Each structure stands twice: as structure tokens, then as C-alpha cells.
Amino acid sequence: MCKSKGEKEESESMFEKLKKVMKHEMEAAKKQAEKNVSTIELDYIGGHPKITKKSVKIRKGVQPNEIVIINGINEMKATLLEYQWGEQGVRSVGKAATGAIIGGVLTGGLGAIAGAAIGAKKKDKSILHLAVEQNGQTYHMQLRADQKKYNEFAKKILG
């Protein structure tokens, strides 16, 4: 059975339309998949010789205990061996003294106490320690992670 010229053009036109719709659907699905990939960005302190940036992104890998460390445009797969989060806070003695002096001068004794408390605001210096294995080598990475960042790490990477 032979198709007429008009029928051929119509079926080719429908084929082109179908291709465009399929391409659009695939692009939309790809964008959605990229959104669903959970990454967390953390400040990098040290412990891995191949990381050169001040911050890294980490996402869960495909295999059990696998993580992907994103260092700029480079992605490195590693096995997460262990992790530990240590809460640390630092108070500045100098800022506490300055706050006490200013508070004392402005309002008296109670102002000195309030000024010292405000001046000595705690700065979060908590660290997330990761032991990872890559190509048979173990690295002990340190990343800056306050309570909120650690909870995000636990949810996205461990959960």
C-alpha cells in the first residue's frame, strides 16, 4: 500500500511533533532528577590531598555507604567509613571585656554584666569529621558544620 505525498508529509509532521514532545518531556524529567539529588555544601578545613577548594559539596552515592565529593568541577566517589560531629563554641574574651566596659560606662554595674554577656556571644566552630576510603587509601576529612548543617548532612547523606 502506497501513501500519497500528502499522507507522507502529514505522518512526517506528526513524527516531528512527537519527537519535540518527547525531547521536551525528557528535558523536564532530567531537570526534576537534578533537583531531587540532595547535596550539602560545607566549608572544607583539611584532610584530603585532592581537595583544593574552600568548600565542598557532598551527595549520597548509588552504592551503600558511597558518597560523592564535589570539589569545584571534579567529582570523587568515596566510601564513607565513619563520621563524627563535635560541637565546639568559642567565646571571645576581648569582646566580652569590651562589652562589659561599654555597658558599665553607659548604665552602671548591671550594664557591665549585660554588656559582657552580649560581647561574649558564642561563635560556633563545630566540626564534622569524615573518614573516607578512596582507591584503597583512607582520608580523615574535617568540615565546618554547625548543628543545622550536621542535621542536614544526617538527613541527606545518612538518611
Disulfide bonds with the S-S distance in Angstrom:
none
